[in-house]
Amino acid sequence: MSESPVKKLDCRGDQCPLPILKTKKEIQTIGIGEILEVWSTDPGSKEDFPRWAERTGNQLLKVEEKNGYWVYLIKRMK
């Protein structure tokens, strides 16, 4: 299985809790084992995404800061 995202979700400009709510909905549209890439400018997302992934059983593969926003790679596990 490739570590490349099958979908991208741009949440830049959205404030908490919108990035998590949108991610929760969007991750249901990809297959188990596939990866969703999420972009967020919300500073709280740095804490929210790891907690959300752990709570939902999904895997946070990568967190990277790029040009004023964060990129999250999340693998759907169930």
Residue frames as a rotation matrix with the C-alpha (Angstrom) as fourth column:
MET 1
0.583 0.812 0.000 0.00
0.812 -0.583 0.000 0.00
0.000 0.000 -1.000 0.00
SER 2
-0.175 -0.625 0.760 1.34
0.618 -0.671 -0.410 3.38
0.767 0.398 0.504 -1.01
GLU 3
-0.283 0.019 -0.959 1.90
0.876 -0.401 -0.267 6.14
-0.389 -0.916 0.097 1.53
SER 4
-0.973 -0.005 0.229 0.47
0.128 -0.842 0.524 8.69
0.191 0.539 0.820 -0.93
PRO 5
-0.564 0.817 -0.121 -2.82
-0.148 -0.244 -0.958 10.39
-0.812 -0.523 0.259 -0.11
VAL 6
-0.606 0.469 0.642 -5.83
0.792 0.433 0.431 9.44
-0.076 0.770 -0.634 -2.21
LYS 7
0.444 0.770 0.459 -7.65
0.716 -0.612 0.336 12.67
0.539 0.179 -0.823 -1.26
LYS 8
-0.788 -0.615 -0.031 -6.80
0.526 -0.647 -0.552 16.15
0.319 -0.451 0.834 -0.02
LEU 9
0.414 0.887 -0.202 -8.93
0.859 -0.308 0.408 18.26
0.300 -0.343 -0.890 2.32
ASP 10
-0.580 -0.611 0.539 -8.18
0.453 -0.792 -0.410 21.98
0.677 0.006 0.736 2.51
CYS 11
0.444 0.700 -0.560 -9.30
0.857 -0.148 0.494 23.38
0.263 -0.699 -0.665 5.89
ARG 12
-0.688 -0.720 -0.090 -7.10
0.719 -0.661 -0.215 26.47
0.095 -0.213 0.972 5.77
GLY 13
-0.743 0.401 0.536 -9.00
-0.294 -0.915 0.277 29.39
0.601 0.048 0.798 7.28
ASP 14
0.339 0.876 -0.343 -11.36
-0.009 0.368 0.930 27.14
0.941 -0.313 0.133 9.25
GLN 15
-0.397 -0.392 0.830 -11.37
-0.812 -0.271 -0.517 27.45
0.428 -0.879 -0.211 13.02
CYS 16
-0.976 0.001 -0.218 -11.85
0.111 0.861 -0.496 24.69
0.188 -0.508 -0.841 15.59
PRO 17
-0.090 -0.284 0.955 -13.83
-0.268 0.930 0.252 22.44
-0.959 -0.234 -0.160 15.47
LEU 18
0.668 0.519 -0.532 -14.36
-0.615 -0.018 -0.789 22.63
-0.419 0.854 0.308 11.69
PRO 19
-0.158 -0.750 -0.642 -11.10
-0.950 0.293 -0.108 20.93
0.269 0.593 -0.759 10.58
ILE 20
-0.877 -0.147 0.457 -11.85
-0.335 0.869 -0.364 17.89
-0.344 -0.473 -0.812 12.74
LEU 21
0.037 0.975 0.221 -15.54
-0.231 0.224 -0.947 17.78
-0.972 -0.016 0.233 11.76
LYS 22
0.538 0.118 -0.835 -14.68
-0.827 -0.117 -0.550 17.98
-0.163 0.986 0.034 8.06
THR 23
-0.519 -0.806 -0.283 -11.95
-0.824 0.560 -0.082 15.34
0.225 0.191 -0.956 8.46
LYS 24
-0.612 0.367 0.701 -14.34
-0.283 0.726 -0.627 13.01
-0.739 -0.582 -0.340 10.29
LYS 25
0.499 0.861 -0.097 -16.79
-0.332 0.087 -0.939 13.25
-0.800 0.501 0.330 7.37
GLU 26
0.448 -0.373 -0.813 -14.17
-0.893 -0.133 -0.431 13.08
0.053 0.918 -0.393 4.60
ILE 27
-0.602 -0.765 0.229 -12.29
-0.777 0.627 0.050 10.07
-0.182 -0.148 -0.972 5.97
GLN 28
-0.095 0.665 0.741 -15.47
-0.147 0.727 -0.671 8.02
-0.985 -0.173 0.028 5.56
THR 29
0.772 0.422 -0.475 -15.24
-0.477 -0.109 -0.872 8.59
-0.420 0.900 0.117 1.78
ILE 30
0.007 -0.824 -0.567 -11.91
-0.926 0.208 -0.314 6.76
0.376 0.527 -0.762 1.41
GLY 31
0.590 0.218 -0.777 -11.12
-0.136 0.976 0.171 3.08
0.796 0.005 0.606 1.79
ILE 32
0.923 -0.314 0.224 -9.59
-0.160 0.217 0.963 1.41
-0.351 -0.924 0.150 4.82
GLY 33
0.287 -0.912 0.294 -5.81
0.746 0.405 0.528 1.64
-0.601 0.068 0.796 4.53
GLU 34
0.198 -0.169 0.966 -6.00
0.803 -0.536 -0.258 4.72
0.562 0.827 0.030 2.32
ILE 35
-0.458 -0.546 -0.702 -4.58
0.839 -0.526 -0.138 8.12
-0.294 -0.652 0.699 3.29
LEU 36
0.676 0.641 0.364 -6.24
0.686 -0.728 0.007 11.51
0.269 0.245 -0.931 3.61
GLU 37
-0.574 -0.819 0.016 -4.11
0.782 -0.554 -0.284 14.66
0.242 -0.151 0.959 3.48
VAL 38
0.604 0.779 -0.167 -5.53
0.786 -0.548 0.287 17.56
0.132 -0.305 -0.943 5.51
TRP 39
-0.522 -0.693 0.497 -4.31
0.563 -0.718 -0.410 21.17
0.641 0.065 0.765 5.41
SER 40
0.581 0.728 -0.365 -5.11
0.751 -0.305 0.586 23.40
0.315 -0.614 -0.724 8.39
THR 41
-0.244 -0.602 0.760 -4.16
0.120 -0.797 -0.592 26.86
0.962 -0.054 0.266 9.64
ASP 42
0.722 0.588 0.364 -5.92
-0.306 -0.200 0.931 26.38
0.620 -0.784 0.035 12.99
PRO 43
-0.247 -0.907 0.341 -3.21
-0.765 -0.033 -0.643 26.41
0.594 -0.420 -0.686 15.71
GLY 44
0.030 0.348 0.937 -5.30
-0.898 0.421 -0.128 24.05
-0.439 -0.838 0.325 17.84
SER 45
0.801 0.337 -0.495 -5.18
-0.559 0.717 -0.416 21.41
0.214 0.610 0.763 15.14
LYS 46
-0.175 -0.948 -0.267 -1.66
-0.619 0.316 -0.719 20.44
0.766 0.039 -0.642 16.25
GLU 47
-0.811 -0.036 0.584 -3.19
-0.541 0.425 -0.726 19.01
-0.222 -0.905 -0.364 19.42
ASP 48
0.111 0.989 0.094 -6.61
-0.823 0.144 -0.549 18.10
-0.557 -0.016 0.830 18.01
PHE 49
0.396 0.097 -0.913 -5.52
-0.817 0.492 -0.302 15.79
0.420 0.865 0.274 15.19
PRO 50
-0.667 -0.650 -0.364 -3.31
-0.406 0.727 -0.554 13.43
0.625 -0.222 -0.749 17.26
ARG 51
-0.754 0.451 0.477 -6.06
-0.426 0.216 -0.878 13.13
-0.499 -0.866 0.029 19.90
TRP 52
0.250 0.901 -0.355 -8.76
-0.881 0.060 -0.470 12.62
-0.402 0.431 0.808 17.27
ALA 53
0.020 -0.317 -0.948 -6.72
-0.745 0.627 -0.226 9.93
0.666 0.711 -0.224 15.46
GLU 54
-0.914 -0.405 0.000 -6.08
-0.284 0.641 -0.713 8.05
0.289 -0.652 -0.701 18.70
ARG 55
-0.525 0.788 0.321 -9.71
-0.521 0.001 -0.854 8.30
-0.673 -0.615 0.410 19.79
THR 56
0.433 0.773 -0.464 -11.08
-0.824 0.130 -0.552 7.11
-0.367 0.621 0.693 16.42
GLY 57
0.425 -0.323 0.845 -8.51
0.113 0.946 0.304 4.40
-0.898 -0.034 0.439 15.79
ASN 58
0.956 -0.186 0.226 -7.06
0.204 -0.131 -0.970 6.08
0.210 0.974 -0.087 12.71
GLN 59
0.320 -0.927 -0.194 -3.32
0.864 0.202 0.461 6.53
-0.388 -0.315 0.866 12.24
LEU 60
0.936 -0.146 -0.321 -1.67
-0.212 -0.960 -0.182 9.94
-0.282 0.238 -0.929 12.06
LEU 61
0.677 -0.678 0.286 1.29
0.735 0.609 -0.298 9.25
0.028 0.412 0.911 9.80
LYS 62
-0.439 -0.860 0.261 2.82
0.874 -0.476 -0.099 12.69
0.210 0.184 0.960 9.51
VAL 63
0.766 0.499 -0.405 2.52
0.558 -0.829 0.034 16.28
-0.319 -0.252 -0.914 10.70
GLU 64
-0.318 -0.887 0.336 4.47
0.944 -0.263 0.198 18.87
-0.087 0.380 0.921 8.74
GLU 65
0.356 0.373 -0.857 4.49
0.321 -0.910 -0.262 22.66
-0.878 -0.182 -0.443 8.84
LYS 66
-0.389 -0.394 0.833 4.51
0.912 -0.039 0.407 24.32
-0.128 0.918 0.374 5.40
ASN 67
-0.769 0.010 0.639 4.25
0.345 -0.835 0.428 28.00
0.538 0.550 0.639 4.52
GLY 68
-0.798 0.405 0.446 2.10
-0.581 -0.714 -0.391 28.96
0.160 -0.571 0.805 7.51
TYR 69
0.394 0.915 0.084 -0.15
-0.901 0.367 0.230 25.91
0.180 -0.167 0.969 7.65
TRP 70
-0.400 -0.472 0.786 0.08
-0.656 0.746 0.115 22.30
-0.640 -0.470 -0.608 8.81
VAL 71
-0.025 0.312 -0.950 -0.19
-0.828 0.526 0.195 19.20
0.560 0.791 0.245 6.68
TYR 72
-0.184 0.072 0.980 -1.57
-0.743 0.642 -0.187 16.03
-0.643 -0.763 -0.065 8.29
LEU 73
-0.413 0.090 -0.906 -1.45
-0.660 0.656 0.366 12.59
0.627 0.750 -0.211 6.68
ILE 74
-0.276 0.461 0.844 -4.07
-0.819 0.347 -0.457 10.33
-0.504 -0.817 0.281 8.22
LYS 75
-0.837 -0.023 -0.547 -4.50
-0.343 0.801 0.491 6.66
0.426 0.599 -0.678 7.38
ARG 76
0.169 0.953 0.252 -8.01
-0.954 0.094 0.284 5.27
0.247 -0.288 0.925 7.72
MET 77
-0.819 -0.566 0.088 -7.73
-0.560 0.757 -0.338 2.16
0.125 -0.326 -0.937 9.86
LYS 78
-0.797 0.588 0.139 -11.38
0.497 0.769 -0.401 1.14
-0.343 -0.251 -0.905 10.27
